[in-house]
Amino acid sequence: MWIELPQDKKYVKQEIERLKAKYSKEKWLIFIQLCFLNEIIRFENCGPREENFVENIKEMRLNIRKQISKDYWLELAFRENMPQANIVYDITKTDEELMKEMNSWCKERVKKAMKKWIEFWIASPDQYDLFYQRRKEVSWTKWFNIIPKTQYDKLIRYITQNNCGNLFTSHINWDIIAWSICIYDENRIIYLYWFANRAYNNIWWHHYLKFKTFGYARKNWKTYVDMMWWAPTWFPEHPLNWVSKFKESLWWTKIEQYGSYDLVLKPIMYKLSRFYFNTKHKI
């Protein structure tokens, strides 16, 4: 459940008690995840250069986690279904200006991808199922979760019929090497889900796909790209730290959010579920 946490603590406690009373008797329902959209802080990438800045951000987050658990009897979610932080880019700049902003590591990789004659396309309807199947195969080997096929089909049908999203792909020799599902509003493109063919890791497929998505957004009168999933500031153990290099290479605004919390209905089953989830990821 994605909600904005109200300021009225008494009201929130009453609502949590209502949820618990309503669903605790459901036989197979172990917990309910509440995804809080509230912002902790937002800052530009010059902020982390200031003394003690990142340490202060981390301390703020830890205090909020502690307070939410204390006030509402919630557990910090062991599986995130919304980002604790996300990155937003201003893409009104030209490709040349964006390229100048990139650090040398990412700039070299985008240029390398361009030299490989990679193409950028909008996926055709006959490719939608292939995207899902490929992503599902990778999820089995990388131990991450994906939405059910019925939910995926509804998403693709809705965004394409209502002109509020697309599935973008990059190709080399007619082989699809990277995909992303993006949704739109009036002035933003939001990077929702993505998948890449790891057989082409050496040509940095996804750096190129992100870069070309910026150009598409600009041509369609969008001013921002929201890259969504991001590790919270100063948590090096977070599993999303590994995807940060491209995102950190441009000028960005970072939004730190409360994140996901679990309302536990069956404590023993919840502990077993958390243990299983954490163990399989370590393996």
Backbone hydrogen bonds in HBPLUS format (Angstrom, degrees):
<---DONOR---> <-ACCEPTOR-->    atom                        ^
c    i                          cat <-CA-CA->   ^        H-A-AA   ^      H-
h    n   atom  resd res      DA  || num        DHA   H-A  angle D-A-AA Bond
n    s   type  num  typ     dist DA aas  dist angle  dist       angle   num
A0035-CYS N   A0001-MET O   2.72 MM  34  5.82 174.4  1.72 153.5 155.6     1
A0003-ILE N   A0035-CYS O   2.92 MM  32  6.13 159.1  1.96 153.8 159.9     2
A0037-LEU N   A0003-ILE O   2.93 MM  34  6.05 154.8  2.00 144.8 151.7     3
A0012-VAL N   A0008-ASP O   3.11 MM   4  6.43 160.6  2.15 152.6 158.2     4
A0013-LYS N   A0009-LYS O   2.94 MM   4  6.18 162.2  1.97 153.5 157.6     5
A0014-GLN N   A0010-LYS O   3.06 MM   4  6.30 157.2  2.11 146.7 152.8     6
A0015-GLU N   A0011-TYR O   2.98 MM   4  6.26 155.8  2.04 151.1 157.5     7
A0016-ILE N   A0012-VAL O   2.92 MM   4  6.17 155.5  1.99 151.5 158.3     8
A0017-GLU N   A0013-LYS O   2.96 MM   4  6.16 158.6  2.01 148.7 154.4     9
A0018-ARG N   A0014-GLN O   2.94 MM   4  6.16 146.9  2.05 140.5 150.1    10
A0019-LEU N   A0015-GLU O   2.94 MM   4  6.24 157.4  1.99 147.8 152.9    11
A0020-LYS N   A0016-ILE O   2.93 MM   4  6.15 160.0  1.97 148.1 153.9    12
A0021-ALA N   A0017-GLU O   2.93 MM   4  6.10 161.0  1.96 148.1 152.7    13
A0022-LYS N   A0018-ARG O   2.97 MM   4  6.07 152.6  2.05 145.7 153.4    14
A0023-TYR N   A0019-LEU O   2.99 MM   4  6.09 157.9  2.04 152.7 156.9    15
A0024-SER N   A0020-LYS O   2.98 MM   4  5.46 141.6  2.13 144.0 149.6    16
A0026-GLU N   A0023-TYR O   3.04 MM   3  5.44 161.8  2.07 114.3 120.2    17
A0029-LEU N   A0026-GLU O   3.41 MM   3  5.46 159.6  2.45 104.3 110.2    18
A0265-LEU N   A0030-ILE O   2.91 MM 235  5.38 156.4  1.97 146.3 148.2    19
A0266-LYS N   A0030-ILE O   3.13 MM 236  5.16 143.0  2.27 150.7 144.7    20
A0032-ILE N   A0263-LEU O   2.96 MM 231  5.06 156.4  2.01 136.9 143.7    21
A0263-LEU N   A0032-ILE O   2.71 MM 231  5.06 173.9  1.71 156.8 158.8    22
A0034-LEU N   A0261-TYR O   2.72 MM 227  5.28 169.4  1.73 169.8 171.1    23
A0261-TYR N   A0034-LEU O   2.88 MM 227  5.28 159.2  1.92 146.9 153.7    24
A0036-PHE N   A0259-GLY O   2.95 MM 223  5.51 154.7  2.01 158.6 152.3    25
A0258-TYR N   A0038-ASN O   2.98 MM 220  5.72 146.7  2.10 159.8 165.2    26
A0040-ILE N   A0256-GLU O   2.67 MM 216  5.34 174.4  1.68 146.6 148.5    27
A0256-GLU N   A0041-ILE O   2.85 MM 215  5.39 166.3  1.87 173.1 177.7    28
A0043-PHE N   A0254-LYS O   2.96 MM 211  5.45 150.3  2.05 146.5 155.8    29
A0254-LYS N   A0043-PHE O   2.75 MM 211  5.45 166.9  1.77 169.5 165.2    30
A0047-GLY N   A0044-GLU O   2.91 MM   3  5.78 160.2  1.95 129.2 134.1    31
A0045-ASN N   A0252-TRP O   3.24 MM 207  5.83 136.9  2.44 154.3 153.8    32
A0049-ARG N   A0046-CYS O   3.16 MM   3  5.72 154.7  2.23 114.3 122.0    33
A0050-GLU N   A0047-GLY O   2.92 MM   3  5.68 164.4  1.94 127.7 132.5    34
A0053-PHE N   A0050-GLU O   3.19 MM   3  5.49 163.1  2.22 129.1 128.7    35
A0056-ASN N   A0052-ASN O   3.06 MM   4  6.14 151.5  2.15 145.0 152.0    36
A0057-ILE N   A0053-PHE O   3.07 MM   4  6.43 152.3  2.15 150.5 158.4    37
A0058-LYS N   A0054-VAL O   3.01 MM   4  6.26 161.7  2.05 149.1 153.5    38
A0059-GLU N   A0055-GLU O   3.00 MM   4  6.21 156.5  2.06 144.0 150.6    39
A0060-MET N   A0056-ASN O   2.96 MM   4  6.20 155.0  2.02 146.8 153.2    40
A0061-ARG N   A0057-ILE O   3.08 MM   4  6.40 160.5  2.12 150.9 155.3    41
A0062-LEU N   A0058-LYS O   2.96 MM   4  6.24 165.0  1.99 155.9 159.7    42
A0063-ASN N   A0059-GLU O   3.00 MM   4  6.16 156.9  2.05 148.7 154.6    43
A0064-ILE N   A0060-MET O   3.02 MM   4  6.27 154.2  2.09 148.0 155.0    44
A0065-ARG N   A0061-ARG O   2.92 MM   4  6.19 164.1  1.95 156.6 160.6    45
A0066-LYS N   A0062-LEU O   3.04 MM   4  6.22 162.5  2.07 145.5 150.2    46
A0067-GLN N   A0063-ASN O   2.94 MM   4  6.13 156.4  2.00 145.6 152.1    47
A0068-ILE N   A0064-ILE O   2.91 MM   4  6.10 163.6  1.94 157.0 160.4    48
A0069-SER N   A0065-ARG O   3.08 MM   4  6.25 165.4  2.10 151.7 155.6    49
A0070-LYS N   A0066-LYS O   3.03 MM   4  6.16 151.4  2.11 142.4 150.6    50
A0071-ASP N   A0067-GLN O   2.83 MM   4  5.93 164.8  1.85 153.4 157.4    51
A0072-TYR N   A0068-ILE O   2.95 MM   4  5.72 162.8  1.98 146.5 151.5    52
A0073-TRP N   A0069-SER O   3.10 MM   4  4.90 128.6  2.38 123.8 127.7    53
A0075-GLU N   A0262-ASP O   2.96 MM 187  4.99 169.0  1.97 145.4 146.6    54
A0262-ASP N   A0075-GLU O   2.60 MM 187  4.99 164.0  1.63 153.7 158.4    55
A0077-ALA N   A0260-SER O   3.06 MM 183  5.38 168.7  2.07 127.4 127.0    56
A0257-GLN N   A0084-GLN O   2.69 MM 173  5.06 170.0  1.70 149.2 150.3    57
A0086-ASN N   A0255-ILE O   3.04 MM 169  5.42 148.0  2.15 139.1 148.9    58
A0255-ILE N   A0086-ASN O   2.89 MM 169  5.42 168.2  1.90 163.3 167.2    59
A0227-MET N   A0087-ILE O   2.78 MM 140  5.40 157.5  1.83 167.0 172.1    60
A0088-VAL N   A0253-THR O   2.87 MM 165  5.21 160.8  1.91 152.0 158.5    61
A0253-THR N   A0088-VAL O   2.92 MM 165  5.21 155.2  1.99 150.1 158.2    62
A0089-TYR N   A0225-VAL O   2.87 MM 136  5.22 162.7  1.90 145.8 151.0    63
A0225-VAL N   A0089-TYR O   3.05 MM 136  5.22 148.5  2.15 136.9 146.1    64
A0091-ILE N   A0223-THR O   3.00 MM 132  5.51 153.6  2.07 129.3 136.8    65
A0098-LEU N   A0094-THR O   2.95 MM   4  6.27 160.8  1.98 154.4 159.7    66
A0099-MET N   A0095-ASP O   2.86 MM   4  6.03 154.8  1.93 147.4 154.8    67
A0100-LYS N   A0096-GLU O   3.04 MM   4  6.28 148.2  2.14 141.7 149.6    68
A0101-GLU N   A0097-GLU O   3.19 MM   4  6.47 142.5  2.34 140.5 149.9    69
A0101-GLU N   A0098-LEU O   3.13 MM   3  5.15 124.3  2.46  94.3 108.3    70
A0102-MET N   A0098-LEU O   3.25 MM   4  6.54 134.6  2.47 143.2 154.3    71
A0102-MET N   A0099-MET O   3.28 MM   3  5.30 136.3  2.48  96.2 107.4    72
A0107-LYS N   A0103-ASN O   3.01 MM   4  6.15 165.8  2.03 160.5 165.0    73
A0108-GLU N   A0104-SER O   3.07 MM   4  6.05 164.1  2.09 146.0 149.0    74
A0110-VAL N   A0106-CYS O   2.95 MM   4  6.22 157.9  2.00 158.2 163.2    75
A0111-LYS N   A0107-LYS O   3.07 MM   4  6.23 166.6  2.09 151.4 155.2    76
A0112-LYS N   A0108-GLU O   2.91 MM   4  6.05 145.0  2.03 137.1 147.5    77
A0113-ALA N   A0109-ARG O   3.01 MM   4  6.19 154.8  2.07 142.0 147.7    78
A0114-MET N   A0110-VAL O   3.03 MM   4  6.33 151.6  2.11 146.3 154.2    79
A0115-LYS N   A0111-LYS O   3.05 MM   4  6.31 150.5  2.14 145.4 152.6    80
A0116-LYS N   A0113-ALA O   3.16 MM   3  5.22 140.9  2.32  97.5 108.6    81
A0117-TRP N   A0114-MET O   3.15 MM   3  5.53 158.2  2.20 114.9 116.9    82
A0119-GLU N   A0171-HIS O   2.90 MM  52  5.09 155.9  1.96 138.9 146.9    83
A0171-HIS N   A0119-GLU O   2.83 MM  52  5.09 149.9  1.92 137.2 147.3    84
A0121-TRP N   A0169-THR O   2.87 MM  48  5.25 168.6  1.88 149.4 153.2    85
A0169-THR N   A0121-TRP O   2.88 MM  48  5.25 167.2  1.90 149.2 150.0    86
A0123-ALA N   A0167-LEU O   2.77 MM  44  5.51 167.2  1.78 164.8 168.5    87
A0127-GLN N   A0124-SER O   2.83 MM   3  5.54 164.5  1.85 127.7 132.6    88
A0128-TYR N   A0125-PRO O   3.28 MM   3  5.48 162.5  2.31 108.9 113.9    89
A0131-PHE N   A0127-GLN O   3.09 MM   4  6.41 154.3  2.16 155.0 160.9    90
A0132-TYR N   A0128-TYR O   3.31 MM   4  6.69 163.4  2.34 149.1 152.1    91
A0133-GLN N   A0129-ASP O   2.94 MM   4  6.19 165.7  1.96 154.1 158.0    92
A0134-ARG N   A0130-LEU O   2.93 MM   4  6.05 166.4  1.95 154.5 157.7    93
A0135-ARG N   A0131-PHE O   3.00 MM   4  6.14 163.7  2.03 151.8 156.6    94
A0136-LYS N   A0132-TYR O   2.89 MM   4  6.04 152.4  1.96 148.5 156.5    95
A0137-GLU N   A0133-GLN O   3.02 MM   4  6.27 153.4  2.09 145.2 151.7    96
A0138-VAL N   A0134-ARG O   3.11 MM   4  6.44 157.5  2.17 149.3 154.5    97
A0139-SER N   A0135-ARG O   2.94 MM   4  6.16 151.2  2.03 144.4 152.9    98
A0140-TRP N   A0136-LYS O   3.21 MM   4  6.51 142.7  2.35 144.7 152.7    99
A0141-THR N   A0138-VAL O   3.07 MM   3  5.28 123.0  2.41 100.0 113.9   100
A0142-LYS N   A0138-VAL O   2.83 MM   4  5.96 152.4  1.90 158.0 166.9   101
A0143-TRP N   A0139-SER O   2.91 MM   4  5.35 118.3  2.30 133.9 140.9   102
A0152-TYR N   A0148-PRO O   2.93 MM   4  6.23 156.2  1.99 152.7 160.4   103
A0153-ASP N   A0149-LYS O   2.85 MM   4  6.07 163.0  1.88 155.2 158.7   104
A0154-LYS N   A0150-THR O   3.11 MM   4  6.30 156.6  2.16 141.7 147.6   105
A0155-LEU N   A0151-GLN O   2.96 MM   4  6.18 155.1  2.02 146.1 153.1   106
A0156-ILE N   A0152-TYR O   2.96 MM   4  6.25 169.8  1.97 161.2 161.8   107
A0157-ARG N   A0153-ASP O   2.95 MM   4  6.03 164.0  1.98 147.7 153.0   108
A0158-TYR N   A0154-LYS O   2.89 MM   4  5.96 157.2  1.94 145.1 151.6   109
A0159-ILE N   A0155-LEU O   2.97 MM   4  6.16 175.8  1.97 160.7 161.4   110
A0160-THR N   A0156-ILE O   3.09 MM   4  6.06 159.2  2.14 147.4 153.0   111
A0161-GLN N   A0157-ARG O   3.04 MM   4  5.95 158.8  2.09 141.4 148.0   112
A0162-ASN N   A0158-TYR O   2.99 MM   4  5.94 149.1  2.09 146.1 153.9   113
A0164-CYS N   A0159-ILE O   2.92 MM   5  4.81 153.8  1.99 138.9 145.9   114
A0184-TYR N   A0164-CYS O   2.76 MM  20  4.84 158.4  1.80 126.1 125.9   115
A0166-ASN N   A0182-CYS O   2.94 MM  16  5.59 148.4  2.04 149.5 158.8   116
A0182-CYS N   A0166-ASN O   2.94 MM  16  5.59 169.0  1.95 169.6 172.1   117
A0168-PHE N   A0180-SER O   2.75 MM  12  5.21 156.2  1.81 164.1 162.7   118
A0180-SER N   A0168-PHE O   2.86 MM  12  5.21 141.1  2.01 146.5 150.2   119
A0170-SER N   A0178-ALA O   2.91 MM   8  5.32 145.1  2.04 147.5 149.4   120
A0177-ILE N   A0170-SER O   2.85 MM   7  5.86 163.1  1.88 156.6 162.4   121
A0172-ILE N   A0175-ASP O   2.97 MM   3  5.29 151.8  2.05 140.0 148.1   122
A0175-ASP N   A0172-ILE O   2.97 MM   3  5.29 161.8  2.00 114.3 119.3   123
A0197-ASN N   A0177-ILE O   2.85 MM  20  4.88 173.2  1.85 134.5 136.5   124
A0179-TRP N   A0195-PHE O   2.88 MM  16  5.31 163.0  1.91 162.7 161.4   125
A0195-PHE N   A0179-TRP O   3.12 MM  16  5.31 159.0  2.17 136.6 137.4   126
A0181-ILE N   A0193-TYR O   2.76 MM  12  5.16 161.7  1.79 146.6 152.6   127
A0192-LEU N   A0181-ILE O   2.89 MM  11  5.60 147.1  2.00 153.2 164.1   128
A0193-TYR N   A0181-ILE O   3.33 MM  12  5.16 154.5  2.40 131.3 138.8   129
A0183-ILE N   A0190-ILE O   3.00 MM   7  5.23 153.0  2.08 142.6 148.6   130
A0190-ILE N   A0183-ILE O   2.74 MM   7  5.23 171.1  1.74 163.4 166.4   131
A0185-ASP N   A0188-ARG O   3.07 MM   3  5.40 153.5  2.14 146.1 147.6   132
A0223-THR N   A0187-ASN O   2.93 MM  36  5.43 157.1  1.98 128.8 133.8   133
A0224-TYR N   A0187-ASN O   3.08 MM  37  6.37 147.7  2.19 156.7 164.5   134
A0189-ILE N   A0224-TYR O   3.00 MM  35  6.47 143.8  2.14 144.1 154.7   135
A0226-ASP N   A0189-ILE O   2.84 MM  37  6.22 158.5  1.89 154.3 161.7   136
A0191-TYR N   A0226-ASP O   2.82 MM  35  6.07 169.2  1.83 167.2 170.2   137
A0200-TYR N   A0197-ASN O   3.08 MM   3  6.03 170.6  2.09 126.0 128.9   138
A0201-ASN N   A0198-ARG O   3.35 MM   3  5.12 152.0  2.44 110.0 105.6   139
A0203-ILE N   A0200-TYR O   3.14 MM   3  5.93 168.5  2.16 124.0 127.2   140
A0204-TRP N   A0201-ASN O   3.25 MM   3  5.48 169.4  2.26 112.2 114.8   141
A0209-LEU N   A0205-TRP O   3.09 MM   4  6.41 157.3  2.15 146.2 152.8   142
A0210-LYS N   A0206-HIS O   3.01 MM   4  6.12 166.4  2.03 149.0 151.6   143
A0211-PHE N   A0207-HIS O   3.08 MM   4  6.24 164.0  2.11 146.3 151.2   144
A0212-LYS N   A0208-TYR O   2.92 MM   4  6.15 161.0  1.95 157.0 161.4   145
A0213-THR N   A0209-LEU O   2.95 MM   4  6.09 144.2  2.08 142.0 152.1   146
A0214-PHE N   A0210-LYS O   3.13 MM   4  6.50 146.4  2.24 149.2 156.9   147
A0216-TYR N   A0212-LYS O   3.01 MM   4  6.36 156.0  2.07 148.6 155.2   148
A0217-ALA N   A0213-THR O   2.90 MM   4  6.13 160.6  1.94 151.6 156.6   149
A0218-ARG N   A0214-PHE O   3.01 MM   4  6.29 158.0  2.06 149.2 154.8   150
A0219-LYS N   A0215-GLY O   3.02 MM   4  6.25 161.9  2.05 151.2 155.5   151
A0220-ASN N   A0216-TYR O   3.11 MM   4  6.30 133.5  2.33 141.7 153.8   152
A0220-ASN N   A0217-ALA O   3.18 MM   3  5.19 133.7  2.41  95.1 107.7   153
A0222-LYS N   A0217-ALA O   2.89 MM   5  5.11 159.1  1.94 153.4 150.3   154
A0221-TRP N   A0218-ARG O   3.11 MM   3  5.24 146.5  2.23 116.4 113.6   155
A0238-HIS N   A0235-PHE O   2.99 MM   3  5.66 167.4  2.01 124.1 128.3   156
A0241-ASN N   A0238-HIS O   3.17 MM   3  5.88 168.8  2.18 126.1 127.8   157
A0243-VAL N   A0240-LEU O   3.18 MM   3  5.75 158.9  2.23 115.3 120.9   158
A0244-SER N   A0241-ASN O   3.31 MM   3  5.55 159.1  2.35 118.3 118.1   159
A0248-GLU N   A0244-SER O   2.86 MM   4  5.88 152.0  1.94 161.1 168.1   160
A0249-SER N   A0246-PHE O   3.01 MM   3  5.24 153.9  2.08 107.8 116.3   161
A0270-TYR N   A0266-LYS O   2.86 MM   4  5.96 150.6  1.94 157.5 167.1   162
A0271-LYS N   A0267-PRO O   3.00 MM   4  6.20 158.8  2.04 149.7 153.7   163
A0272-LEU N   A0268-ILE O   3.09 MM   4  6.38 156.0  2.15 147.8 154.4   164
A0273-SER N   A0269-MET O   2.90 MM   4  6.09 154.9  1.97 144.5 151.5   165
A0274-ARG N   A0270-TYR O   2.91 MM   4  6.13 161.1  1.94 153.2 158.1   166
A0275-PHE N   A0271-LYS O   2.94 MM   4  6.07 156.7  1.99 143.3 150.0   167
A0276-TYR N   A0272-LEU O   2.94 MM   4  6.13 161.3  1.98 147.9 152.7   168
A0277-PHE N   A0273-SER O   2.96 MM   4  6.13 166.1  1.98 150.5 154.3   169
A0278-ASN N   A0274-ARG O   2.98 MM   4  6.10 170.6  1.99 152.1 154.7   170
A0279-THR N   A0275-PHE O   2.92 MM   4  5.95 153.9  1.99 145.7 153.4   171
A0280-LYS N   A0276-TYR O   3.01 MM   4  6.15 166.7  2.03 153.4 156.1   172
A0281-HIS N   A0277-PHE O   3.30 MM   4  6.48 151.0  2.39 142.6 149.9   173
A0282-LYS N   A0278-ASN O   3.19 MM   4  6.41 151.8  2.27 141.5 148.6   174
A0283-ILE N   A0279-THR O   2.98 MM   4  6.27 157.2  2.03 153.0 159.4   175
